[in-house]
Amino acid sequence: MTLLGTDLPIVGAPMAGGTTTVDLAAAVTGAGGLGFLAAGYRTPDDLAAQVAALRERTHQLGVNLFVPSDERPDPAALRAYAERLRPVADAFGVTLTDPPLVDDDHWDAKVDLLTSDPVPLVSLTFGLPPREDVRRLQQPGSSVLATVTTAAEAREAEALGVDGLVVQGPSAGGHSATFDPRRTIEDVPTADLVRAVRAATRLPVVAAGGVAGPADVRELLAAGAEAVQVGTLLLRTDESGANRTHRDALVDPRFTETVVTHAFTGRPARALRNAFADEHGEDAPVAYPAVHHLTRELRATAARVGDAEHVHLWAGTGYRHAPTGPAADVVRALTEDL
Ligand SMILES: Cc1cc2nc3c(=O)[nH]c(=O)nc-3n(C[C@H](O)[C@H](O)[C@H](O)COP(=O)(O)O)c2cc1C
């Protein structure tokens, strides 16, 4: 791969919240793909420790950063949402506290870390940072990839001077990378989006979203992607950090579909449809990461006690195909007939 420098055109998606582990990233790289660490929600020290641990096993790695937004959430809307959540929080014995209104996920410190201790690839999600920050990341030699969800976002990213794009289709598990969390996430096949982005920009593309097997990989490569990023298919692997409640839900016949909802974190994300998504999909404010902080303890408690109805069960549309076993087997199975 020109952009990635790997034998196989597979990227192990960065999955924040503990799902991506050093072992998972190392396994994907070890199998010939490219493993990404997820910096989101981590402290800079924690991220530095993960980078150091992964580097002991491979020098081919990427780090994914959440780009902060400077939008201020409405405290009254957050309080109203907290009131609606109170009965379920009480049932779990959780006290909902006022979430921080501002949280940049330690952006400056993480950029500082990656400029003083650079990695080959840095991918960005949730928007675009100032041009100066892209330059700083590129200066020591990192290639910077922006995650985009429309051709218009791809053009903006190209104009900013990034080196490549992660084109995320709406079938992807987890948060949408959309620059505008209020927009309706239209149902477009990832391959169509890849073609639209390729027509709109000259940048190399990593395609993400909805991969269920090798046929999807072939289709995305044929659409013009240089590589394919997979998340959901890695969730149940040996090296994944996904919790037991999440792993089990992916194969529980009770959960029959995925939905895009901002109920859990205030930003649209694709998850298994459960009671929490049904009950709060409409009334949650679009206010990330404040809603993430507001609901975090409630979700963590539900996960701990095995209540899958009140946890964010991030999943892409290919979730029924997520296997157990080594992550390397997923990489091999996806590429064996290329
Ligand atoms: C549990 C989970 C966590 C995720 N966390 C991140 C993240 O921290 N950063 C990011 O850029 N994408 C994240 N994603 C999205 C992936 O990068 C990727 O777009 C998606 O997994 C691809 O679709 P698929 O899940 O259908 O394979 C996450 C996805 C999942 C399933």
Ligand as a Chemical Component Dictionary entry (heavy atoms), coordinates in Angstrom:
data_LIG
# 
_chem_comp.id                   LIG 
_chem_comp.type                 NON-POLYMER 
_chem_comp.pdbx_formal_charge   0 
_chem_comp.three_letter_code    LIG 
# 
loop_
_chem_comp_atom.comp_id 
_chem_comp_atom.atom_id 
_chem_comp_atom.alt_atom_id 
_chem_comp_atom.type_symbol 
_chem_comp_atom.charge 
_chem_comp_atom.model_Cartn_x 
_chem_comp_atom.model_Cartn_y 
_chem_comp_atom.model_Cartn_z 
_chem_comp_atom.pdbx_ordinal 
LIG C1  C1  C 0 -16.594 -0.013 19.089 1  
LIG C2  C2  C 0 -16.172 0.978  18.041 2  
LIG C3  C3  C 0 -15.416 2.077  18.418 3  
LIG C4  C4  C 0 -14.985 2.995  17.450 4  
LIG N1  N1  N 0 -14.164 4.040  17.835 5  
LIG C5  C5  C 0 -13.633 4.847  16.875 6  
LIG C6  C6  C 0 -12.631 5.807  17.200 7  
LIG O1  O1  O 0 -12.215 5.936  18.348 8  
LIG N2  N2  N 0 -12.138 6.579  16.202 9  
LIG C7  C7  C 0 -12.551 6.437  14.893 10 
LIG O2  O2  O 0 -12.060 7.159  14.031 11 
LIG N3  N3  N 0 -13.472 5.529  14.563 12 
LIG C8  C8  C 0 -14.013 4.724  15.505 13 
LIG N4  N4  N 0 -14.924 3.759  15.140 14 
LIG C9  C9  C 0 -15.336 3.653  13.730 15 
LIG C10 C10 C 0 -14.316 2.854  12.940 16 
LIG O3  O3  O 0 -13.147 3.604  12.735 17 
LIG C11 C11 C 0 -14.834 2.459  11.550 18 
LIG O4  O4  O 0 -15.279 3.582  10.835 19 
LIG C12 C12 C 0 -15.951 1.441  11.604 20 
LIG O5  O5  O 0 -15.735 0.477  12.588 21 
LIG C13 C13 C 0 -16.050 0.757  10.245 22 
LIG O6  O6  O 0 -17.273 0.100  10.109 23 
LIG P1  P1  P 0 -17.523 -1.403 10.621 24 
LIG O7  O7  O 0 -17.648 -1.284 12.093 25 
LIG O8  O8  O 0 -18.803 -1.751 9.954  26 
LIG O9  O9  O 0 -16.342 -2.231 10.196 27 
LIG C14 C14 C 0 -15.371 2.839  16.097 28 
LIG C15 C15 C 0 -16.141 1.729  15.739 29 
LIG C16 C16 C 0 -16.546 0.798  16.683 30 
LIG C17 C17 C 0 -17.336 -0.405 16.231 31 
# 
loop_
_chem_comp_bond.comp_id 
_chem_comp_bond.atom_id_1 
_chem_comp_bond.atom_id_2 
_chem_comp_bond.value_order 
_chem_comp_bond.pdbx_ordinal 
LIG C1  C2  SING 1  
LIG C2  C3  SING 2  
LIG C2  C16 DOUB 3  
LIG C3  C4  DOUB 4  
LIG C4  N1  SING 5  
LIG C4  C14 SING 6  
LIG N1  C5  DOUB 7  
LIG C5  C6  SING 8  
LIG C5  C8  SING 9  
LIG C6  O1  DOUB 10 
LIG C6  N2  SING 11 
LIG N2  C7  SING 12 
LIG C7  O2  DOUB 13 
LIG C7  N3  SING 14 
LIG N3  C8  DOUB 15 
LIG C8  N4  SING 16 
LIG N4  C9  SING 17 
LIG N4  C14 SING 18 
LIG C9  C10 SING 19 
LIG C10 O3  SING 20 
LIG C10 C11 SING 21 
LIG C11 O4  SING 22 
LIG C11 C12 SING 23 
LIG C12 O5  SING 24 
LIG C12 C13 SING 25 
LIG C13 O6  SING 26 
LIG O6  P1  SING 27 
LIG P1  O7  DOUB 28 
LIG P1  O8  SING 29 
LIG P1  O9  SING 30 
LIG C14 C15 DOUB 31 
LIG C15 C16 SING 32 
LIG C16 C17 SING 33 
# 
